Amino acid sequence: MEEDPIMVDDDLKVVTAAEFNQIVTKFSEENNISLLDSVEHYMLTNEIEPETIGSLIQRSQSLKARIKEEAEV
C-alpha cells in the first residue's frame, strides 16, 4: 500500500512519512541528537507547521515508537 505524501511547504515540496522518517533519523544520527530534536530542527528549518509534523509522525509508526522510547529513557 502506497502512502499519501504530505505537502510540507509553500514551494510544493512533498514528503511521505517514510521519507520524513529517513530524513530525521539520518540527521539525528549524524548530529548525535535525539529524534525529537531532529524533528524540531526539521520543522524550524523548513518552516513547517507543527500540525503537519504531527501528521507525518502519526503516519510513521516506527518513528512514533522510537520517539516514545527515547522519551521514556
C-alpha positions in Angstrom: 0.0 0.0 0.0 1.5 3.3 -1.1 1.2 6.2 1.4 -0.1 9.7 0.6 2.6 12.3 0.5 2.1 15.5 2.6 3.0 19.0 1.3 5.4 20.4 3.8 5.9 23.9 2.4 4.6 26.6 0.0 7.1 25.6 -2.6 5.1 22.3 -3.1 7.8 20.2 -1.5 6.1 16.9 -0.5 7.4 14.1 1.6 5.9 10.8 2.6 6.1 9.7 6.2 8.7 7.1 5.2 10.9 9.9 3.7 10.4 12.1 6.7 11.4 9.2 8.9 14.6 8.7 6.9 15.5 12.4 6.9 15.1 12.9 10.7 16.7 9.6 11.6 19.8 10.4 9.4 20.1 13.9 10.9 19.7 12.6 14.4 22.5 10.0 13.9 24.8 12.4 12.1 24.5 15.1 14.8 24.2 12.8 17.8 20.9 14.3 18.9 17.6 12.9 19.9 14.9 12.1 17.3 12.7 14.7 18.8 15.4 17.4 18.5 15.9 16.3 14.9 12.2 16.6 14.2 12.2 20.1 15.8 15.2 21.1 13.7 13.4 19.9 10.5 10.3 21.7 11.4 12.0 25.0 12.2 14.5 24.9 9.2 11.7 24.1 6.7 9.1 26.4 8.4 6.6 23.7 8.7 3.5 23.9 10.9 3.5 21.6 14.0 0.3 20.0 12.8 1.9 18.9 9.6 4.9 17.4 11.5 2.4 15.7 13.9 0.6 14.1 10.9 3.9 12.8 9.5 4.9 11.3 12.8 1.4 9.7 13.2 1.8 8.1 9.8 5.2 6.6 10.6 4.6 4.0 13.4 8.2 3.2 13.6 9.3 6.8 14.1 6.5 7.4 16.6 7.6 4.3 18.6 11.2 5.3 18.6 10.4 8.9 19.8 8.3 7.4 22.6 11.1 5.0 23.5 13.6 7.8 23.7 11.3 9.9 25.8 10.9 7.0 28.3 14.7 6.6 28.9 
